[in-house]
């Protein structure tokens, strides 16, 4: 059974840091990433990483503040979030797919990801 289990969310103040983790079990993937959804808004792409060549893509809204890395031995992807802002408040979802979505150029489209975690809440207070 394939599972993506997220952890690391919480309530922090503006300027703080958090690290989200997503542990995959049941299979390996070519692309793993993070999306987020704020109340009343559509789910949006945050970052992703290619398991094969570790290339990454990061949304412009978080570029320079968020970093995505992977630990292949643990089959885990991490989202390091620094200099958090109130507008980063959202439920963060881990997503994964067996296809090379960065190579295909569709990594930012949530409908291409076949597997999803349950989500973890990140709240940034001002």
N, C-alpha and C positions, 0 to 999 in steps of 0.2 A: 504494500500500500504506500502510495506516494504521499509524503507530508512535508509541508513547509511550516516551520515553527518559528515565529518571531518573538523577540524579547528586547528589552532595553528602553522601552518608552517611559514617559513620566512627565512630571510637572517641573519646569525649570524657569528661571528668570531670563530676561533678555540678556544676550551676550554669553550665556552658558553653553556648555557642550553636552552632547549625548552620543552614545554609540548604540545603534540598533544592530541586532544579529538576526540572521535567518539561517536556520539549520535545515538542510534538506535530507530526507531519507527516502529510501525506496528506489531511487535511481539517480543518475547524474544528468546534468543538463548542459546545454551549450550556452544558454543565456540566462542570467539571473539579474533581477533588478528590483527597484523600489518605485512604487507609485504612492501618491497620497491623495486624500480626499478631505477637504474642509467642509464644515456644515454649509449646506445650500449650494455647494459648488460641485463641478464634475471632477472625477478622478483625473489626476494629472501625473505625467511622467516626472520622476525625480532623477534617477540614475540607473545605469545597468553596466554589466561587465560580461565580457566573453570568457567562457571557461577555457577555451582553447589557446587564446593568445593574450589574455588579460587586457585587451583593449577595453576602454571605458567610454561612456557617454554620460554627460551630466547636463541637466536642464540649466538654461541661462539664469533662471531665478535663484539658483543655489550654487552656481559656479564660483569657485574660490572659497566657499564655506563648507561644502559637503564633499566627501571623498568616499568612493566605493572600492572595497578590496575584497579579495577572496582568500580563503584558506582551503586549498584543495584536499588536504589531509583530513579535514573535519567536514568537508562538503558544506561549508558555511560561507555566507557572504555578509559583509559588514558595511554599514553606512555610518561613517563618522561625520557628525554634524557639529560644526563649530559656529560661533557667533550667531546663535539662534535669535530669531526675531519673532514677534507675535504672529506675523503672517505665515510662519512655518507651522503654526498650530493645525493639526490634522490627524486623521487616522492614517498610519503608514502601513502599506501592504507590500509584502514580499511577493514577487512573481517569478516564474521560471518557465522555460520552454526548451525543447530539445533542438530547436533550429538555431542557426547563427543569425539572429535578428539584427545584429549590428551590421553584418555583411549584407544582409538583405535591405538594410535601410529602413526597417519598420520597427525598430526597438522602442520607439516612443508611443506606439499604439497598443493600448492595453488589450485589445481583442486578439492580438497575436500570441498572448501568453496563455498557455493551457493550464497552468497550475498556480494557485494562489494560497497565501497564508490567511490567517484569521484576522490579521490587523493588530496594530499596537498604537495606542493613543500617545501623541506627543502634544503637550500643552506648554506654550511659552507665555509667561505673564510679563506685562510691561511694568 
